[in-house]
Amino acid sequence: MSSSTMLDVFKSTGALLDGHFKLTSGRHSNTYFQCAKVLQYPEHLTAVCSKIAEHFANMGVETVISPAIGGIVVGTEVGRQLGVKTIFAERKDGIMTIRRGFSLESNERVLVIEDVITTGGSVAEVIELIKQSGALLVGVGSVVDRSNGRVKLAHDHFSVLSMEVVSFTPEECPLCKKGFPIDAPGSRANR
Ligand code: ZN
């Protein structure tokens, strides 16, 4: 599947919308993006994750780890396709930790999987856990790199899609200045 076809899938599932939106940060954007809307469909989940699994297929990955919650669905499917153990890290009192009896061994070859990378904060914390355990970081795979390549988390950092997300404060928003009403993504996506 080419990246333009992949983009079509994101648009057709309502994961990627053009319009005028208020982000959770309070900033305004001409793009609405919700990766989970693509991944809810098994055929799309399989196709997106196969891109990532193919990229890391011959690198001796022994374990896939994802930051909860967003990374778990993608990590589990990538791990299933690679046929390797798959675990996740989660925040406990704000600190990224490995719980539930999961563990990483010294020299274990570990691949980190995330759905969307914006600043890369959660992935960086998971990489720190890998280092602390003495395991080896094979690379980082994500569905979407919203930093458009600015965030580099590993020597081998692969994203299925890379896109720049432009946002504005409400005061400087050009769409507000033109008087365009704010869209509600939930209702638009159901059209
Ligand atoms: Zn606006």
Backbone and ligand atoms as CSV (ligand in chain L), in Angstrom:
chain,resi,resn,atom,element,x,y,z
A,1,MET,N,N,0.854,-1.198,0.000
A,1,MET,CA,C,0.000,0.000,0.000
A,1,MET,C,C,0.889,1.246,0.000
A,2,SER,N,N,0.691,2.142,-0.962
A,2,SER,CA,C,1.506,3.354,-1.032
A,2,SER,C,C,1.061,4.339,0.043
A,3,SER,N,N,1.908,5.339,0.322
A,3,SER,CA,C,1.537,6.283,1.379
A,3,SER,C,C,0.351,7.142,0.960
A,4,SER,N,N,0.154,7.368,-0.349
A,4,SER,CA,C,-1.026,8.137,-0.768
A,4,SER,C,C,-2.291,7.311,-0.559
A,5,THR,N,N,-2.217,6.005,-0.811
A,5,THR,CA,C,-3.350,5.122,-0.533
A,5,THR,C,C,-3.618,5.099,0.970
A,6,MET,N,N,-2.549,5.060,1.749
A,6,MET,CA,C,-2.682,5.053,3.203
A,6,MET,C,C,-3.382,6.332,3.674
A,7,LEU,N,N,-3.012,7.444,3.059
A,7,LEU,CA,C,-3.649,8.722,3.389
A,7,LEU,C,C,-5.148,8.669,3.076
A,8,ASP,N,N,-5.496,8.025,1.942
A,8,ASP,CA,C,-6.908,7.865,1.572
A,8,ASP,C,C,-7.665,7.068,2.639
A,9,VAL,N,N,-7.008,6.035,3.174
A,9,VAL,CA,C,-7.636,5.217,4.214
A,9,VAL,C,C,-7.913,6.074,5.451
A,10,PHE,N,N,-6.951,6.923,5.812
A,10,PHE,CA,C,-7.136,7.794,6.970
A,10,PHE,C,C,-8.293,8.768,6.736
A,11,LYS,N,N,-8.401,9.258,5.500
A,11,LYS,CA,C,-9.492,10.202,5.203
A,11,LYS,C,C,-10.843,9.491,5.147
A,12,SER,N,N,-10.880,8.300,4.516
A,12,SER,CA,C,-12.164,7.615,4.344
A,12,SER,C,C,-12.738,7.108,5.659
A,13,THR,N,N,-11.873,6.861,6.661
A,13,THR,CA,C,-12.368,6.386,7.952
A,13,THR,C,C,-12.665,7.538,8.908
A,14,GLY,N,N,-12.428,8.781,8.447
A,14,GLY,CA,C,-12.677,9.931,9.309
A,14,GLY,C,C,-11.576,10.164,10.320
A,15,ALA,N,N,-10.447,9.452,10.170
A,15,ALA,CA,C,-9.321,9.649,11.093
A,15,ALA,C,C,-8.618,10.968,10.814
A,16,LEU,N,N,-8.735,11.416,9.566
A,16,LEU,CA,C,-8.086,12.657,9.161
A,16,LEU,C,C,-9.116,13.524,8.447
A,17,LEU,N,N,-9.412,14.684,9.036
A,17,LEU,CA,C,-10.427,15.569,8.463
A,17,LEU,C,C,-9.844,16.952,8.224
A,18,ASP,N,N,-10.278,17.594,7.161
A,18,ASP,CA,C,-9.930,18.992,6.910
A,18,ASP,C,C,-11.085,19.869,7.376
A,19,GLY,N,N,-10.759,20.980,8.004
A,19,GLY,CA,C,-11.805,21.887,8.466
A,19,GLY,C,C,-11.223,22.913,9.418
A,20,HIS,N,N,-11.899,23.137,10.524
A,20,HIS,CA,C,-11.493,24.130,11.516
A,20,HIS,C,C,-11.784,23.527,12.881
A,21,PHE,N,N,-10.744,23.156,13.603
A,21,PHE,CA,C,-10.937,22.359,14.813
A,21,PHE,C,C,-10.224,22.964,16.018
A,22,LYS,N,N,-10.790,22.702,17.194
A,22,LYS,CA,C,-10.133,23.072,18.448
A,22,LYS,C,C,-9.460,21.823,18.997
A,23,LEU,N,N,-8.151,21.866,19.155
A,23,LEU,CA,C,-7.397,20.724,19.675
A,23,LEU,C,C,-7.530,20.665,21.199
A,24,THR,N,N,-7.155,19.532,21.790
A,24,THR,CA,C,-7.264,19.405,23.250
A,24,THR,C,C,-6.362,20.423,23.957
A,25,SER,N,N,-5.320,20.875,23.260
A,25,SER,CA,C,-4.429,21.897,23.822
A,25,SER,C,C,-5.094,23.268,23.878
A,26,GLY,N,N,-6.259,23.408,23.187
A,26,GLY,CA,C,-6.934,24.705,23.115
A,26,GLY,C,C,-6.572,25.475,21.852
A,27,ARG,N,N,-5.512,25.020,21.162
A,27,ARG,CA,C,-5.117,25.669,19.916
A,27,ARG,C,C,-6.065,25.260,18.793
A,28,HIS,N,N,-6.090,26.056,17.737
A,28,HIS,CA,C,-6.940,25.748,16.579
A,28,HIS,C,C,-6.092,25.171,15.445
A,29,SER,N,N,-6.715,24.316,14.630
A,29,SER,CA,C,-5.996,23.695,13.522
A,29,SER,C,C,-6.945,23.478,12.350
A,30,ASN,N,N,-6.364,23.366,11.154
A,30,ASN,CA,C,-7.189,23.037,9.982
A,30,ASN,C,C,-7.273,21.528,9.774
A,31,THR,N,N,-6.678,20.764,10.712
A,31,THR,CA,C,-6.653,19.312,10.585
A,31,THR,C,C,-7.126,18.653,11.871
A,32,TYR,N,N,-8.010,17.684,11.729
A,32,TYR,CA,C,-8.396,16.850,12.869
A,32,TYR,C,C,-7.820,15.477,12.617
A,33,PHE,N,N,-7.183,14.890,13.640
A,33,PHE,CA,C,-6.560,13.592,13.450
A,33,PHE,C,C,-6.800,12.708,14.658
A,34,GLN,N,N,-7.355,11.509,14.436
A,34,GLN,CA,C,-7.582,10.540,15.510
A,34,GLN,C,C,-7.240,9.154,14.955
A,35,CYS,N,N,-6.008,8.730,15.255
A,35,CYS,CA,C,-5.454,7.486,14.703
A,35,CYS,C,C,-6.339,6.267,14.994
A,36,ALA,N,N,-6.936,6.242,16.183
A,36,ALA,CA,C,-7.738,5.084,16.596
A,36,ALA,C,C,-8.904,4.827,15.643
A,37,LYS,N,N,-9.350,5.857,14.926
A,37,LYS,CA,C,-10.472,5.667,14.006
A,37,LYS,C,C,-10.097,4.786,12.823
A,38,VAL,N,N,-8.821,4.769,12.454
A,38,VAL,CA,C,-8.358,3.843,11.414
A,38,VAL,C,C,-8.189,2.446,11.990
A,39,LEU,N,N,-7.594,2.389,13.182
A,39,LEU,CA,C,-7.183,1.102,13.761
A,39,LEU,C,C,-8.359,0.279,14.276
A,40,GLN,N,N,-9.572,0.877,14.322
A,40,GLN,CA,C,-10.739,0.107,14.785
A,40,GLN,C,C,-11.156,-0.941,13.747
A,41,TYR,N,N,-10.697,-0.785,12.505
A,41,TYR,CA,C,-11.069,-1.726,11.449
A,41,TYR,C,C,-9.950,-2.753,11.243
A,42,PRO,N,N,-10.238,-4.039,11.393
A,42,PRO,CA,C,-9.168,-5.050,11.367
A,42,PRO,C,C,-8.347,-5.041,10.087
A,43,GLU,N,N,-8.986,-4.793,8.939
A,43,GLU,CA,C,-8.206,-4.821,7.693
A,43,GLU,C,C,-7.217,-3.668,7.640
A,44,HIS,N,N,-7.604,-2.511,8.178
A,44,HIS,CA,C,-6.686,-1.372,8.199
A,44,HIS,C,C,-5.594,-1.565,9.248
A,45,LEU,N,N,-5.980,-2.093,10.411
A,45,LEU,CA,C,-4.996,-2.374,11.474
A,45,LEU,C,C,-3.914,-3.314,10.942
A,46,THR,N,N,-4.353,-4.382,10.255
A,46,THR,CA,C,-3.406,-5.354,9.704
A,46,THR,C,C,-2.490,-4.703,8.676
A,47,ALA,N,N,-3.068,-3.891,7.774
A,47,ALA,CA,C,-2.282,-3.282,6.695
A,47,ALA,C,C,-1.278,-2.267,7.234
A,48,VAL,N,N,-1.736,-1.416,8.150
A,48,VAL,CA,C,-0.850,-0.387,8.718
A,48,VAL,C,C,0.305,-1.054,9.472
A,49,CYS,N,N,-0.040,-2.055,10.287
A,49,CYS,CA,C,0.985,-2.700,11.111
A,49,CYS,C,C,1.938,-3.549,10.276
A,50,SER,N,N,1.473,-4.039,9.130
A,50,SER,CA,C,2.376,-4.848,8.295
A,50,SER,C,C,3.497,-3.979,7.730
A,51,LYS,N,N,3.221,-2.695,7.496
A,51,LYS,CA,C,4.288,-1.777,7.060
A,51,LYS,C,C,5.401,-1.727,8.102
A,52,ILE,N,N,4.984,-1.605,9.357
A,52,ILE,CA,C,5.962,-1.504,10.455
A,52,ILE,C,C,6.670,-2.850,10.649
A,53,ALA,N,N,5.887,-3.935,10.653
A,53,ALA,CA,C,6.466,-5.268,10.873
A,53,ALA,C,C,7.460,-5.619,9.770
A,54,GLU,N,N,7.133,-5.265,8.520
A,54,GLU,CA,C,8.050,-5.552,7.406
A,54,GLU,C,C,9.366,-4.795,7.569
A,55,HIS,N,N,9.259,-3.544,8.024
A,55,HIS,CA,C,10.474,-2.734,8.184
A,55,HIS,C,C,11.436,-3.355,9.192
A,56,PHE,N,N,10.878,-3.939,10.278
A,56,PHE,CA,C,11.730,-4.466,11.351
A,56,PHE,C,C,11.845,-5.994,11.312
A,57,ALA,N,N,11.413,-6.602,10.186
A,57,ALA,CA,C,11.309,-8.073,10.121
A,57,ALA,C,C,12.636,-8.795,10.325
A,58,ASN,N,N,13.730,-8.234,9.811
A,58,ASN,CA,C,15.008,-8.970,9.845
A,58,ASN,C,C,15.997,-8.386,10.842
A,59,MET,N,N,15.474,-7.821,11.912
A,59,MET,CA,C,16.368,-7.158,12.865
A,59,MET,C,C,16.434,-7.868,14.202
A,60,GLY,N,N,15.979,-9.110,14.232
A,60,GLY,CA,C,16.128,-9.916,15.444
A,60,GLY,C,C,15.340,-9.408,16.633
A,61,VAL,N,N,14.180,-8.804,16.357
A,61,VAL,CA,C,13.348,-8.304,17.462
A,61,VAL,C,C,12.870,-9.483,18.310
A,62,GLU,N,N,13.065,-9.375,19.610
A,62,GLU,CA,C,12.602,-10.424,20.533
A,62,GLU,C,C,11.358,-10.005,21.299
A,63,THR,N,N,11.211,-8.701,21.478
A,63,THR,CA,C,10.088,-8.181,22.261
A,63,THR,C,C,9.628,-6.839,21.704
A,64,VAL,N,N,8.306,-6.666,21.658
A,64,VAL,CA,C,7.726,-5.369,21.325
A,64,VAL,C,C,7.173,-4.766,22.609
A,65,ILE,N,N,7.454,-3.473,22.811
A,65,ILE,CA,C,6.877,-2.771,23.967
A,65,ILE,C,C,6.259,-1.468,23.496
A,66,SER,N,N,5.116,-1.116,24.076
A,66,SER,CA,C,4.415,0.110,23.716
A,66,SER,C,C,4.056,0.892,24.967
A,67,PRO,N,N,4.005,2.228,24.858
A,67,PRO,CA,C,3.437,3.003,25.949
A,67,PRO,C,C,1.909,2.927,25.903
A,68,ALA,N,N,1.269,2.682,27.064
A,68,ALA,CA,C,-0.193,2.683,27.138
A,68,ALA,C,C,-0.692,4.119,26.986
A,69,ILE,N,N,-1.864,4.389,26.488
A,69,ILE,CA,C,-2.839,3.423,25.972
A,69,ILE,C,C,-2.715,3.324,24.458
A,70,GLY,N,N,-2.381,4.465,23.845
A,70,GLY,CA,C,-2.437,4.566,22.393
A,70,GLY,C,C,-1.612,3.527,21.658
A,71,GLY,N,N,-0.459,3.165,22.207
A,71,GLY,CA,C,0.442,2.267,21.501
A,71,GLY,C,C,0.067,0.805,21.571
A,72,ILE,N,N,-0.836,0.441,22.501
A,72,ILE,CA,C,-1.060,-0.982,22.780
A,72,ILE,C,C,-1.652,-1.727,21.578
A,73,VAL,N,N,-2.648,-1.139,20.935
A,73,VAL,CA,C,-3.303,-1.828,19.810
A,73,VAL,C,C,-2.301,-2.072,18.678
A,74,VAL,N,N,-1.527,-1.047,18.353
A,74,VAL,CA,C,-0.547,-1.161,17.275
A,74,VAL,C,C,0.580,-2.119,17.675
A,75,GLY,N,N,1.065,-1.962,18.908
A,75,GLY,CA,C,2.147,-2.821,19.391
A,75,GLY,C,C,1.757,-4.288,19.371
A,76,THR,N,N,0.538,-4.574,19.802
A,76,THR,CA,C,0.073,-5.963,19.854
A,76,THR,C,C,0.003,-6.569,18.461
A,77,GLU,N,N,-0.491,-5.786,17.492
A,77,GLU,CA,C,-0.601,-6.307,16.124
A,77,GLU,C,C,0.783,-6.457,15.471
A,78,VAL,N,N,1.674,-5.505,15.700
A,78,VAL,CA,C,3.037,-5.630,15.156
A,78,VAL,C,C,3.724,-6.846,15.774
A,79,GLY,N,N,3.585,-6.996,17.081
A,79,GLY,CA,C,4.176,-8.146,17.767
A,79,GLY,C,C,3.612,-9.467,17.264
A,80,ARG,N,N,2.308,-9.483,16.997
A,80,ARG,CA,C,1.667,-10.699,16.474
A,80,ARG,C,C,2.239,-11.033,15.103
A,81,GLN,N,N,2.381,-10.006,14.241
A,81,GLN,CA,C,2.894,-10.263,12.890
A,81,GLN,C,C,4.356,-10.697,12.921
A,82,LEU,N,N,5.122,-10.158,13.879
A,82,LEU,CA,C,6.537,-10.561,13.997
A,82,LEU,C,C,6.669,-11.890,14.749
A,83,GLY,N,N,5.603,-12.297,15.422
A,83,GLY,CA,C,5.633,-13.542,16.186
A,83,GLY,C,C,6.497,-13.452,17.430
A,84,VAL,N,N,6.486,-12.283,18.081
A,84,VAL,CA,C,7.307,-12.106,19.282
A,84,VAL,C,C,6.464,-11.650,20.470
A,85,LYS,N,N,7.045,-11.807,21.636
A,85,LYS,CA,C,6.421,-11.379,22.884
A,85,LYS,C,C,6.095,-9.886,22.816
A,86,THR,N,N,4.933,-9.505,23.325
A,86,THR,CA,C,4.523,-8.099,23.286
A,86,THR,C,C,4.030,-7.659,24.653
A,87,ILE,N,N,4.606,-6.563,25.139
A,87,ILE,CA,C,4.229,-6.034,26.455
A,87,ILE,C,C,3.951,-4.534,26.338
A,88,PHE,N,N,3.529,-3.925,27.436
A,88,PHE,CA,C,3.357,-2.464,27.416
A,88,PHE,C,C,3.809,-1.858,28.734
A,89,ALA,N,N,4.153,-0.577,28.657
A,89,ALA,CA,C,4.498,0.201,29.849
A,89,ALA,C,C,3.353,1.172,30.097
A,90,GLU,N,N,3.179,1.585,31.314
A,90,GLU,CA,C,2.062,2.468,31.657
A,90,GLU,C,C,2.473,3.411,32.773
A,91,ARG,N,N,1.722,4.500,32.909
A,91,ARG,CA,C,2.038,5.465,33.954
A,91,ARG,C,C,1.424,5.048,35.283
A,92,LYS,N,N,2.270,5.104,36.326
A,92,LYS,CA,C,1.810,4.886,37.699
A,92,LYS,C,C,2.269,6.113,38.464
A,93,ASP,N,N,1.293,6.892,38.960
A,93,ASP,CA,C,1.592,8.174,39.623
A,93,ASP,C,C,2.445,9.074,38.723
A,94,GLY,N,N,2.125,9.045,37.430
A,94,GLY,CA,C,2.790,9.935,36.485
A,94,GLY,C,C,4.112,9.415,35.941
A,95,ILE,N,N,4.613,8.304,36.500
A,95,ILE,CA,C,5.911,7.769,36.077
A,95,ILE,C,C,5.703,6.551,35.175
A,96,MET,N,N,6.350,6.519,34.015
A,96,MET,CA,C,6.253,5.369,33.106
A,96,MET,C,C,6.934,4.166,33.743
A,97,THR,N,N,6.169,3.071,33.864
A,97,THR,CA,C,6.710,1.885,34.532
A,97,THR,C,C,6.276,0.613,33.796
A,98,ILE,N,N,7.025,-0.445,34.019
A,98,ILE,CA,C,6.663,-1.770,33.513
A,98,ILE,C,C,6.077,-2.545,34.687
A,99,ARG,N,N,4.808,-2.917,34.548
A,99,ARG,CA,C,4.091,-3.578,35.645
A,99,ARG,C,C,3.539,-4.908,35.165
A,100,ARG,N,N,2.545,-5.423,35.891
A,100,ARG,CA,C,1.800,-6.632,35.510
A,100,ARG,C,C,2.675,-7.876,35.362
A,101,GLY,N,N,3.846,-7.865,35.989
A,101,GLY,CA,C,4.726,-9.026,35.873
A,101,GLY,C,C,5.542,-9.035,34.597
A,102,PHE,N,N,5.362,-8.008,33.748
A,102,PHE,CA,C,6.198,-7.886,32.552
A,102,PHE,C,C,7.616,-7.538,32.988
A,103,SER,N,N,8.608,-7.943,32.180
A,103,SER,CA,C,9.982,-7.536,32.472
A,103,SER,C,C,10.801,-7.559,31.198
A,104,LEU,N,N,11.931,-6.872,31.228
A,104,LEU,CA,C,12.898,-6.891,30.131
A,104,LEU,C,C,14.204,-7.433,30.680
A,105,GLU,N,N,14.853,-8.285,29.880
A,105,GLU,CA,C,16.107,-8.892,30.320
A,105,GLU,C,C,17.293,-8.152,29.707
A,106,SER,N,N,18.434,-8.305,30.328
A,106,SER,CA,C,19.673,-7.754,29.796
A,106,SER,C,C,19.924,-8.327,28.399
A,107,ASN,N,N,20.248,-7.444,27.462
A,107,ASN,CA,C,20.548,-7.806,26.057
A,107,ASN,C,C,19.357,-8.265,25.226
A,108,GLU,N,N,18.156,-8.221,25.792
A,108,GLU,CA,C,16.946,-8.546,25.029
A,108,GLU,C,C,16.755,-7.467,23.946
A,109,ARG,N,N,16.444,-7.929,22.738
A,109,ARG,CA,C,16.326,-6.976,21.613
A,109,ARG,C,C,14.886,-6.468,21.513
A,110,VAL,N,N,14.703,-5.181,21.785
A,110,VAL,CA,C,13.374,-4.620,22.003
A,110,VAL,C,C,13.035,-3.550,20.964
A,111,LEU,N,N,11.813,-3.659,20.441
A,111,LEU,CA,C,11.277,-2.678,19.496
A,111,LEU,C,C,10.167,-1.894,20.187
A,112,VAL,N,N,10.241,-0.561,20.125
A,112,VAL,CA,C,9.205,0.286,20.725
A,112,VAL,C,C,8.209,0.697,19.646
A,113,ILE,N,N,6.920,0.495,19.946
A,113,ILE,CA,C,5.862,0.833,18.986
A,113,ILE,C,C,4.875,1.825,19.611
A,114,GLU,N,N,4.549,2.861,18.841
A,114,GLU,CA,C,3.600,3.882,19.300
A,114,GLU,C,C,2.620,4.165,18.161
A,115,ASP,N,N,1.427,4.652,18.486
A,115,ASP,CA,C,0.512,4.989,17.392
A,115,ASP,C,C,0.889,6.331,16.768
A,116,VAL,N,N,0.929,7.368,17.588
A,116,VAL,CA,C,1.223,8.711,17.069
A,116,VAL,C,C,2.367,9.336,17.856
A,117,ILE,N,N,3.354,9.835,17.154
A,117,ILE,CA,C,4.453,10.537,17.817
A,117,ILE,C,C,4.326,12.027,17.516
A,118,THR,N,N,4.166,12.804,18.577
A,118,THR,CA,C,4.074,14.257,18.417
A,118,THR,C,C,5.338,14.892,18.981
A,119,THR,N,N,5.527,14.785,20.299
A,119,THR,CA,C,6.781,15.252,20.903
A,119,THR,C,C,7.695,14.072,21.227
A,120,GLY,N,N,7.112,12.868,21.282
A,120,GLY,CA,C,7.906,11.671,21.561
A,120,GLY,C,C,8.175,11.443,23.032
A,121,GLY,N,N,7.494,12.179,23.895
A,121,GLY,CA,C,7.753,12.089,25.332
A,121,GLY,C,C,7.572,10.697,25.922
A,122,SER,N,N,6.433,10.055,25.616
A,122,SER,CA,C,6.165,8.724,26.187
A,122,SER,C,C,7.161,7.701,25.678
A,123,VAL,N,N,7.484,7.768,24.371
A,123,VAL,CA,C,8.434,6.814,23.790
A,123,VAL,C,C,9.815,7.005,24.421
A,124,ALA,N,N,10.216,8.246,24.642
A,124,ALA,CA,C,11.514,8.509,25.264
A,124,ALA,C,C,11.576,7.900,26.663
A,125,GLU,N,N,10.462,7.936,27.376
A,125,GLU,CA,C,10.427,7.345,28.717
A,125,GLU,C,C,10.527,5.817,28.655
A,126,VAL,N,N,9.897,5.220,27.641
A,126,VAL,CA,C,9.988,3.763,27.475
A,126,VAL,C,C,11.426,3.373,27.099
A,127,ILE,N,N,12.063,4.172,26.260
A,127,ILE,CA,C,13.462,3.907,25.887
A,127,ILE,C,C,14.354,3.954,27.128
A,128,GLU,N,N,14.049,4.871,28.036
A,128,GLU,CA,C,14.816,4.961,29.284
A,128,GLU,C,C,14.662,3.684,30.116
A,129,LEU,N,N,13.440,3.112,30.120
A,129,LEU,CA,C,13.204,1.857,30.853
A,129,LEU,C,C,14.010,0.713,30.225
A,130,ILE,N,N,14.101,0.727,28.895
A,130,ILE,CA,C,14.881,-0.302,28.191
A,130,ILE,C,C,16.350,-0.196,28.595
A,131,LYS,N,N,16.861,1.025,28.616
A,131,LYS,CA,C,18.269,1.249,28.997
A,131,LYS,C,C,18.529,0.791,30.431
A,132,GLN,N,N,17.589,1.155,31.322
A,132,GLN,CA,C,17.763,0.791,32.735
A,132,GLN,C,C,17.822,-0.718,32.939
A,133,SER,N,N,17.097,-1.463,32.092
A,133,SER,CA,C,17.048,-2.915,32.252
A,133,SER,C,C,18.228,-3.602,31.565
A,134,GLY,N,N,19.018,-2.841,30.802
A,134,GLY,CA,C,20.150,-3.436,30.088
A,134,GLY,C,C,19.749,-4.087,28.785
A,135,ALA,N,N,18.468,-3.929,28.393
A,135,ALA,CA,C,18.012,-4.467,27.104
A,135,ALA,C,C,18.512,-3.570,25.970
A,136,LEU,N,N,18.360,-4.039,24.728
A,136,LEU,CA,C,18.881,-3.325,23.570
A,136,LEU,C,C,17.735,-2.764,22.739
A,137,LEU,N,N,17.813,-1.476,22.405
A,137,LEU,CA,C,16.795,-0.825,21.586
A,137,LEU,C,C,17.073,-1.103,20.108
A,138,VAL,N,N,16.163,-1.835,19.457
A,138,VAL,CA,C,16.315,-2.108,18.020
A,138,VAL,C,C,15.877,-0.896,17.203
A,139,GLY,N,N,14.767,-0.271,17.607
A,139,GLY,CA,C,14.271,0.890,16.887
A,139,GLY,C,C,12.930,1.323,17.433
A,140,VAL,N,N,12.372,2.335,16.772
A,140,VAL,CA,C,11.056,2.859,17.139
A,140,VAL,C,C,10.191,2.848,15.884
A,141,GLY,N,N,8.991,2.280,15.998
A,141,GLY,CA,C,8.043,2.285,14.889
A,141,GLY,C,C,6.770,2.985,15.308
A,142,SER,N,N,6.213,3.795,14.417
A,142,SER,CA,C,4.941,4.447,14.724
A,142,SER,C,C,4.076,4.505,13.475
A,143,VAL,N,N,2.778,4.667,13.690
A,143,VAL,CA,C,1.853,4.796,12.562
A,143,VAL,C,C,2.025,6.171,11.932
A,144,VAL,N,N,2.022,7.195,12.785
A,144,VAL,CA,C,2.109,8.561,12.273
A,144,VAL,C,C,3.159,9.357,13.041
A,145,ASP,N,N,3.983,10.043,12.303
A,145,ASP,CA,C,4.928,10.993,12.886
A,145,ASP,C,C,4.387,12.388,12.626
A,146,ARG,N,N,3.793,12.981,13.651
A,146,ARG,CA,C,3.200,14.315,13.480
A,146,ARG,C,C,4.232,15.423,13.603
A,147,SER,N,N,5.462,15.073,13.946
A,147,SER,CA,C,6.513,16.089,14.027
A,147,SER,C,C,7.133,16.318,12.653
A,148,ASN,N,N,6.681,15.537,11.674
A,148,ASN,CA,C,7.209,15.622,10.309
A,148,ASN,C,C,8.726,15.414,10.284
A,149,GLY,N,N,9.195,14.449,11.080
A,149,GLY,CA,C,10.609,14.097,11.057
A,149,GLY,C,C,11.483,14.871,12.028
A,150,ARG,N,N,10.908,15.836,12.754
A,150,ARG,CA,C,11.730,16.643,13.663
A,150,ARG,C,C,12.141,15.866,14.909
A,151,VAL,N,N,11.266,14.946,15.361
A,151,VAL,CA,C,11.591,14.148,16.543
A,151,VAL,C,C,12.277,12.868,16.097
A,152,LYS,N,N,13.501,12.659,16.553
A,152,LYS,CA,C,14.267,11.450,16.206
A,152,LYS,C,C,14.576,10.729,17.507
A,153,LEU,N,N,13.913,9.569,17.688
A,153,LEU,CA,C,13.998,8.882,18.974
A,153,LEU,C,C,14.970,7.715,18.979
A,154,ALA,N,N,15.327,7.242,17.785
A,154,ALA,CA,C,16.228,6.096,17.709
A,154,ALA,C,C,16.967,6.169,16.384
A,155,HIS,N,N,18.074,5.464,16.312
A,155,HIS,CA,C,18.823,5.393,15.060
A,155,HIS,C,C,17.903,4.905,13.937
A,156,ASP,N,N,17.073,3.899,14.254
A,156,ASP,CA,C,16.113,3.390,13.281
A,156,ASP,C,C,14.702,3.775,13.738
A,157,HIS,N,N,14.203,4.842,13.197
A,157,HIS,CA,C,12.879,5.363,13.569
A,157,HIS,C,C,12.024,5.366,12.303
A,158,PHE,N,N,11.031,4.463,12.271
A,158,PHE,CA,C,10.206,4.289,11.075
A,158,PHE,C,C,8.762,4.679,11.356
A,159,SER,N,N,8.185,5.523,10.492
A,159,SER,CA,C,6.764,5.862,10.597
A,159,SER,C,C,6.075,5.574,9.275
A,160,VAL,N,N,4.857,5.037,9.344
A,160,VAL,CA,C,4.086,4.745,8.135
A,160,VAL,C,C,3.729,6.044,7.423
A,161,LEU,N,N,3.297,7.024,8.196
A,161,LEU,CA,C,2.942,8.329,7.633
A,161,LEU,C,C,3.665,9.426,8.400
A,162,SER,N,N,4.057,10.465,7.676
A,162,SER,CA,C,4.668,11.620,8.313
A,162,SER,C,C,3.874,12.845,7.893
A,163,MET,N,N,3.452,13.626,8.846
A,163,MET,CA,C,2.668,14.813,8.482
A,163,MET,C,C,2.905,15.939,9.474
A,164,GLU,N,N,2.906,17.125,8.958
A,164,GLU,CA,C,3.059,18.297,9.806
A,164,GLU,C,C,1.674,18.766,10.221
A,165,VAL,N,N,1.504,19.015,11.495
A,165,VAL,CA,C,0.234,19.551,11.952
A,165,VAL,C,C,0.433,21.007,12.341
A,166,VAL,N,N,-0.265,21.870,11.630
A,166,VAL,CA,C,-0.149,23.300,11.886
A,166,VAL,C,C,-1.255,23.712,12.847
A,167,SER,N,N,-0.890,24.446,13.890
A,167,SER,CA,C,-1.914,24.923,14.821
A,167,SER,C,C,-1.635,26.376,15.196
A,168,PHE,N,N,-2.672,27.015,15.687
A,168,PHE,CA,C,-2.612,28.450,16.008
A,168,PHE,C,C,-3.292,28.698,17.346
A,169,THR,N,N,-2.904,29.786,18.027
A,169,THR,CA,C,-3.704,30.231,19.163
A,169,THR,C,C,-5.023,30.758,18.594
A,170,PRO,N,N,-6.113,30.714,19.384
A,170,PRO,CA,C,-7.400,31.217,18.881
A,170,PRO,C,C,-7.285,32.659,18.368
A,171,GLU,N,N,-6.428,33.459,19.043
A,171,GLU,CA,C,-6.293,34.880,18.659
A,171,GLU,C,C,-5.665,35.036,17.278
A,172,GLU,N,N,-4.723,34.162,16.943
A,172,GLU,CA,C,-4.007,34.321,15.667
A,172,GLU,C,C,-4.550,33.395,14.578
A,173,CYS,N,N,-5.617,32.611,14.891
A,173,CYS,CA,C,-6.130,31.618,13.938
A,173,CYS,C,C,-6.703,32.281,12.674
A,174,PRO,N,N,-6.137,31.966,11.503
A,174,PRO,CA,C,-6.639,32.576,10.260
A,174,PRO,C,C,-8.054,32.122,9.902
A,175,LEU,N,N,-8.425,30.927,10.356
A,175,LEU,CA,C,-9.776,30.424,10.065
A,175,LEU,C,C,-10.817,31.201,10.882
A,176,CYS,N,N,-10.469,31.520,12.129
A,176,CYS,CA,C,-11.352,32.351,12.946
A,176,CYS,C,C,-11.499,33.737,12.308
A,177,LYS,N,N,-10.359,34.275,11.827
A,177,LYS,CA,C,-10.378,35.621,11.223
A,177,LYS,C,C,-11.296,35.664,10.011
A,178,LYS,N,N,-11.378,34.503,9.294
A,178,LYS,CA,C,-12.261,34.438,8.130
A,178,LYS,C,C,-13.703,34.144,8.534
A,179,GLY,N,N,-13.922,33.906,9.843
A,179,GLY,CA,C,-15.272,33.688,10.331
A,179,GLY,C,C,-15.802,32.277,10.136
A,180,PHE,N,N,-14.881,31.312,9.863
A,180,PHE,CA,C,-15.336,29.920,9.710
A,180,PHE,C,C,-15.721,29.359,11.078
A,181,PRO,N,N,-16.884,28.719,11.202
A,181,PRO,CA,C,-17.253,28.120,12.487
A,181,PRO,C,C,-16.360,26.912,12.811
A,182,ILE,N,N,-16.195,26.649,14.104
A,182,ILE,CA,C,-15.429,25.478,14.554
A,182,ILE,C,C,-16.246,24.222,14.278
A,183,ASP,N,N,-15.616,23.214,13.675
A,183,ASP,CA,C,-16.294,21.949,13.392
A,183,ASP,C,C,-16.233,21.031,14.602
A,184,ALA,N,N,-17.219,20.174,14.716
A,184,ALA,CA,C,-17.196,19.121,15.738
A,184,ALA,C,C,-16.868,17.812,15.037
A,185,PRO,N,N,-15.652,17.292,15.211
A,185,PRO,CA,C,-15.218,16.113,14.461
A,185,PRO,C,C,-16.156,14.916,14.605
A,186,GLY,N,N,-16.702,14.701,15.820
A,186,GLY,CA,C,-17.553,13.539,16.030
A,186,GLY,C,C,-18.747,13.526,15.095
A,187,SER,N,N,-19.399,14.684,14.944
A,187,SER,CA,C,-20.586,14.729,14.100
A,187,SER,C,C,-20.206,14.660,12.608
A,188,ARG,N,N,-19.088,15.332,12.267
A,188,ARG,CA,C,-18.631,15.287,10.865
A,188,ARG,C,C,-18.321,13.861,10.431
A,189,ALA,N,N,-17.619,13.149,11.326
A,189,ALA,CA,C,-17.146,11.810,10.978
A,189,ALA,C,C,-18.317,10.854,10.756
A,190,ASN,N,N,-19.469,11.181,11.334
A,190,ASN,CA,C,-20.612,10.268,11.223
A,190,ASN,C,C,-21.457,10.538,9.971
A,191,ARG,N,N,-21.058,11.539,9.206
A,191,ARG,CA,C,-21.834,11.839,8.000
A,191,ARG,C,C,-21.749,10.715,6.989
L,1,ZN,ZN,ZN,-9.869,29.163,14.766
